[in-house]
Amino acid sequence: MKAYIVIILLLVLLGCQSGLTVESTAFARNDNGTITYLDDAVYHKNETIIMALINVGEFEKSQQGYHWIDLDVEITDDDGEKFADSKMILGGMGKAIFPDNIAPNPYGSFSPMEHMPAGEYNMKLTIYDMNSGATATATDRFKLID
């Protein structure tokens, strides 16, 4: 009987902790300080690749009234070779207040290395709600050209 109660309690507790959701992703370019969304995800090797997560939430507020997020950025090719694997890139800088507990467009970026061949790559962002422990991961593809 005790084992059943423990299992039911664990299921209830796990069910109460919801994860984050990501509505969609979008690639972008930084045009003199303005983030511009792209119709395609094609970048030259000298450009910074930006991937935004659109409408992420819901985040929990801290007792002090702020949200706290962090991001991981991973770049791989189709063979699984990693070209970047940056963890928790925001640190304490990820504190903000989001209307309705939704982050409208948090993003990660990556500057290609010279030795990366032209081709298609996967960009994976993992976003963390540092207040609740919830996470979400999204992956999308971009093309790198010379």
C-alpha positions in Angstrom: 0.0 0.0 0.0 2.8 2.4 0.9 4.4 1.8 -2.5 1.2 2.8 -4.3 0.9 6.0 -2.3 4.5 6.9 -3.1 4.0 6.3 -6.8 0.8 8.3 -6.9 2.5 11.2 -5.0 5.4 11.2 -7.5 3.0 11.2 -10.5 1.0 14.1 -9.0 4.2 16.1 -8.3 5.6 15.4 -11.7 2.4 16.4 -13.3 2.4 19.7 -11.5 5.7 20.8 -12.9 5.0 21.8 -16.5 7.6 22.4 -19.1 8.1 25.4 -21.2 6.6 25.6 -24.7 8.1 27.3 -27.8 5.6 28.5 -30.4 8.1 28.5 -33.3 11.7 29.4 -34.3 13.0 32.1 -36.6 16.4 32.9 -38.0 17.4 36.5 -38.0 20.2 39.0 -38.8 21.5 41.9 -36.8 21.3 45.0 -39.0 23.1 47.7 -37.2 21.5 46.8 -33.8 18.1 45.9 -35.2 17.1 42.2 -35.3 15.5 41.4 -38.7 13.8 38.1 -39.2 14.7 36.2 -42.4 12.6 34.4 -45.0 15.3 31.9 -45.4 18.1 30.7 -43.1 21.1 31.4 -45.4 24.2 33.0 -44.0 27.6 34.0 -45.4 30.6 32.8 -43.3 31.3 36.3 -42.0 27.7 36.7 -40.6 26.5 36.0 -37.1 23.7 33.4 -37.1 20.8 34.3 -34.9 18.0 31.9 -34.0 15.1 33.2 -32.0 12.6 31.2 -30.0 9.1 32.8 -30.5 6.7 33.1 -27.6 8.3 30.9 -25.0 6.6 30.2 -21.7 5.1 30.2 -19.3 7.9 31.3 -17.0 7.7 31.5 -13.2 8.4 34.8 -11.4 10.8 34.8 -8.5 9.7 36.1 -5.1 11.4 39.4 -6.1 9.1 39.6 -9.2 11.5 38.8 -12.0 11.9 36.0 -14.5 15.3 34.4 -15.0 16.2 32.5 -18.1 19.4 30.9 -19.5 20.3 29.4 -22.8 22.5 26.7 -24.3 23.6 26.9 -28.0 24.7 23.9 -29.9 25.8 23.7 -33.6 26.2 20.4 -35.3 26.4 19.1 -38.9 24.5 16.1 -40.2 27.2 13.7 -39.1 26.8 15.0 -35.5 30.1 16.8 -35.4 29.8 19.7 -32.9 31.0 23.1 -34.0 29.7 24.9 -30.9 28.4 23.7 -27.5 28.0 26.7 -25.2 26.2 26.2 -21.9 24.3 28.7 -19.8 25.4 31.7 -21.9 23.4 34.3 -20.1 24.2 33.7 -16.5 22.9 36.5 -14.3 22.2 38.6 -17.3 19.1 36.5 -18.1 16.9 38.3 -15.6 13.9 40.2 -17.0 10.2 40.8 -16.6 8.0 39.2 -19.3 4.4 40.3 -19.9 2.0 37.4 -19.2 5.1 35.2 -18.2 5.9 34.8 -22.0 9.3 35.6 -23.4 8.5 37.0 -26.9 11.8 36.2 -28.7 14.8 35.1 -26.7 17.6 34.2 -29.0 21.0 32.5 -29.3 23.8 33.4 -31.7 26.8 31.8 -33.3 29.7 33.2 -35.3 30.9 30.6 -37.8 34.6 29.5 -37.7 36.7 30.0 -40.8 37.3 26.2 -41.1 33.6 25.4 -41.3 32.8 24.2 -44.8 29.8 25.6 -46.6 26.7 23.4 -46.1 23.7 22.8 -43.8 23.9 22.8 -40.1 21.6 22.3 -37.1 21.2 24.9 -34.4 19.8 23.8 -31.1 18.7 26.1 -28.4 17.8 24.9 -24.9 16.1 27.5 -22.8 15.9 27.2 -19.0 13.5 28.8 -16.5 16.0 29.2 -13.7 13.1 29.9 -11.2 11.2 26.7 -11.8 13.7 24.3 -13.4 11.5 23.9 -16.5 13.2 23.7 -20.0 12.4 23.6 -23.7 14.6 22.7 -26.6 14.2 23.7 -30.3 16.3 22.8 -33.3 16.3 24.3 -36.7 18.5 24.2 -39.8 20.5 27.0 -41.5 22.7 27.1 -44.6 26.2 28.4 -44.5 27.6 29.7 -47.9 31.0 31.1 -48.9 
